[in-house]
């Protein structure tokens, strides 16, 4: 499977990129990591949309939303 963070249009949706996905090949999972420091004063929450897709002749995809609150 492949994992992708969908691009957003506003800072609260990872635009510019502040988060990225690192796949774990051993067990097929993935981790969402922070690409740069986050500032509560600038953005207090993020709504990330993750797309998971298999690699097949007929690919199947699924989406989920991850909410990140900065405290």
Protein Blocks (a to p, Z undefined) as FASTA:
>chain_A
ZZdddddfbfklopacfbdcdddfknopacdddfbdcdfklpmcdcdddddddddfbdcd
dddddddddZZ
